[in-house]
Amino acid sequence: MALPRPHTVPQPAPVPDDVLDEIAHRAKENWPDDTAQQRRAMRCEAAGWLRLQSLDFGPQWPLSSAFIASARRSFDAWHEVALCVEMELQALRRLQRLSYPGIGAGIVAAWKRQAREAGEEFHAGQLEWIERQARKYQRLLDAGRTARVSASCG
């Protein structure tokens, strides 16, 4: 009886030597007297770099370099870069399908434009700005409904 063939899982490309050198240098610089912490930091950063490489940008692929470059301006560690890029990608996808019940698409489109014009460089910041506007708008709508009900009961 033949043994079943083992299922092969594609392995991610290894972390390039120049990236490993950068990670090792940062770990030694941050924890010069703690080799155990250096190893933990190096494993964490290498895992972050691999996670970044495995992100599925889908149709947003043309933005991948810009997302990574932007994250690298704010963060050195690869696990932080990966997390930042993931958050930006999620925010962009949410912005693209953003709608609110009872709030017209034109208003939401204007908020998107205003968020960009307000200097919100990051999609996560734009989304947060728009969500604040939506909450304010919803409170105004609710206050208007309450005022109309109160007026009609008086």
N, C-alpha and C positions, 0 to 999 in steps of 0.2 A: 504494500500500500504506500503510495507516494504521499509525502508530506505536503500540506497546502503551501502555496507560495506566500512568502511574507508580503504583507501590504507595504509598499514603499511610499513614504511621505516625502514630498519634495522638501529639501532642506534649504533654508534661506542662505543667500550668499554670505560668506563670512564678513565680519567687520574688516574693512581695509586697514592695512598696517598704519597708514598715516593717521587714521581716526583713532586707532588703538594707542598710538604714540601720544596724540593730543590728550586722550582720556587719562593715560598713565601720568603724563606731566601734570595735569590738573590735580589728580589725586595726590601725587607726591607733594605738590605745592600746598594743597589744602590740609593735609594730614602728614606732615613730615616725619613725625615720630610714631605713627600708628599704622603699621603695615596691614593689620587686619581691616581697619577702616578703609585704607586705600583699596584693598581687594574688593570690599563690599561696594565702594563707590564705582570702581571700574566695572564690576558686573552689572550694576544698575545702569550706568551710562551706556555700556555696550548693548544691553537689552533695549534701552531707549532708542539707540541708533537703529537697531533691527526693527523695532516697532514702527519707527518713522518710515523705513524702507518698505514696510508691508502695508502702509496705509493705502486704501482704495480711494483715490481721488475721483474716479469715474469721469464724468464730463468736465469736472473742474481741474483735470490734469494740467492744463496750461497754466494754472495758478500755483502749482506745487512749488516751483522755485521761489516765487515771490513770498509765499507763506513761510517757507523754510528760512529765507533770508531775513524776513521780518522777525521771526522768532529768534533767530541767532543774534539779532541786534539787542534783544532783551535778555537772552539766556545763554550761558555757556554750556551747561550740562545737557547732554543729549536727551536724557529722560524728560527734562523740562521743555526742551525744544519740541519733542514729540507730543507732549501733552498740550502745549500751546497750539501746535498745528492741528491736532485733533479737535480742539475746542473751536478754532477758527473755521475749520471745515464744517463742523456741525452747525455753527452759527450761520455760515453762508447758506447751507442747505435749508435751514429753517427760514432765513430771510427770503429765499426764493419762493417758498410756498406760504408765506405769512399772510394770514387773513384773520379777521376778528368778526364774530357774529354781530350784526347791527352797526358795523363801521364800514363804510364804503371803500371799495378798492382804490378809488382816487385819493382818499384821505391817507390810506396806508402808503400809497406810492409817494405822496408828498412827504410823509414822515421819513421814508427811506432816503429821499433826496435831502431833506433837512438834516438828517443824522450824518450823512456824508459831508454836507456843507459845514456842519458844526465842528468838523475836525475829528470826528470819530474815525480814525484810521482803521481800526480793527473791526471785523464783522461782529465779533462778540460785543464790542462797545456799541455798535450801531443797533444791534438787536436789543440790548439793554435800554438804550435811549428810546427806541420805538415802544418797547413794552411799558416804559414809564408814561409815555404819551397816551398809550391805549388805556392805562389805568386811570389817568386824569380824565380822559374823554368819557370813559365809562361812568366815573363818578358824576360828571356833569349830566350825562344822560339820566342816570338814576335820580339825581337831584331834581331834574326837570320833570320826570314822571311823578315823583313824590309831591312836587309842588302842584302839578295838575290834579292829582288825586285829592290833595288837601283842599284845593280851590273848589272842586266839584262837590265835596262833602260839606262845605260850609254854607 
